[in-house]
Amino acid sequence: MSDSSKGLRGIEAGSTAICTVGAEGNSLHYRGYSIEELAAQATFEEVAYLLLYGELPDSTQLKAYIERLQQLRGLPAALRTVLEKIPADTHPMDVLRTGCSMLGTLEPEEDFAQQDFVADRLLAAFPSMLAYWHRFVTSGQRIDVETDDESLAGHLLHTLTGARPGEDHRRCMDVSLILYAEHEFNASTFTCRVCAATLSDMYSCITGGIGTLRGPLHGGANEEAMALIERFDTAEQARTEVAAMLQRKEKIMGFGHAVYKVRDPRNAIIRGWSKQLSADADNAHLYAVSEAIENLMKEEKGLFANLDFYSASAYHFMGIPTALFTPLFVCSRVTGWAAHIKEQRGDNKLIRPGAAYTGPDHRPYVPINNR
Ligand code: COA
């Protein structure tokens, strides 16, 4: 295997009609619609419908879909009990991984004809699981997760914080969910497809996706980016210390991308939101710190910020604890994962690549007493 194809870089490992990063790898379209237009004009519910059902909904379909998701927000008592038993110092990604798996025991997918129900159920229930556990372990409250918030973004912020969000925070979350929803054959989606290709159930596929997204080279980068920017009080300090990190050949989380080589088209959108929210935030300097790091990375390494970098400050300005950043990614990406699972099932072939063997040639077995 050549070094250039390590990590399957540049190899088409299947086909998809859901999303493309373009031939040049510098744009993003969901089923033909550009991320810029979707982020500016669509709601997350429209995008979820588009990804899962193939077309944008008309107004009747959208209204029905919003109501359907609202009705699916509740958590069974057995799942609430399990969530309450998860230790307070657990990473919330492990909470969602466990919650997904547990829901799969209570409402199993017994037939692929149920796949749309399971996808919508998980989309509606992940915010509830996250908020129920978070509020229980931080304040001992057993919250009602069946709110009347129309949007998933509003529901998420409302249940996580206990207060209905202002419109700028709600819409920023909505846009963030749109940006995180889908990204072709990324590591977690590929995990879901590998699992789906064995004809396993949707809960197993998505549990695997959550485990894959958790790592700092993938979804976990937004938490690492936050840990970095929080260390600095000024833009100057950030420049000096990040330059020193680069000298030490340290990786700066939230920069670079396995597919994009020139820019991440989602960055400009979330950066704009971060800047807008910083105007009313207590620690607005984190935006200036982020900009300083972005400029330095461009000058020193020719590297651009990916979606995770400014998502960190945008989420922080909304008052979201850092450990919840990657779980929010799950609440969105479940749409892309489920769309890919459905697509894989629609034209399935077991995914089983070959391996370039690097071990010893044949050698005779040596009985234990002769070793
Ligand atoms: N900080 C510093 N250097 C970086 C870097 C970063 N974030 N990302 C890449 N580089 C450098 C590497 O050190 C390497 O340099 P070298 O050739 O001198 O060794 C070169 O750029 C290529 O990096 P590599 O990790 O091999 O590229 P990749 O295509 O496999 O990696 C990522 C893609 C995303 C894994 C990588 O950019 C990364 O680890 N980024 C940080 C994590 C992150 O933000 N993940 C979220 C992605 S949306």
Boltz pocket constraint, residues with backbone or C-beta under 6 A from the ligand:
constraints:
  - pocket:
      binder: B
      contacts: [[A, 7], [A, 216], [A, 217], [A, 218], [A, 219], [A, 221], [A, 249], [A, 250], [A, 251], [A, 252], [A, 253], [A, 254], [A, 255], [A, 256], [A, 257], [A, 258], [A, 259], [A, 301], [A, 303], [A, 306], [A, 307], [A, 308]]
      max_distance: 6.0
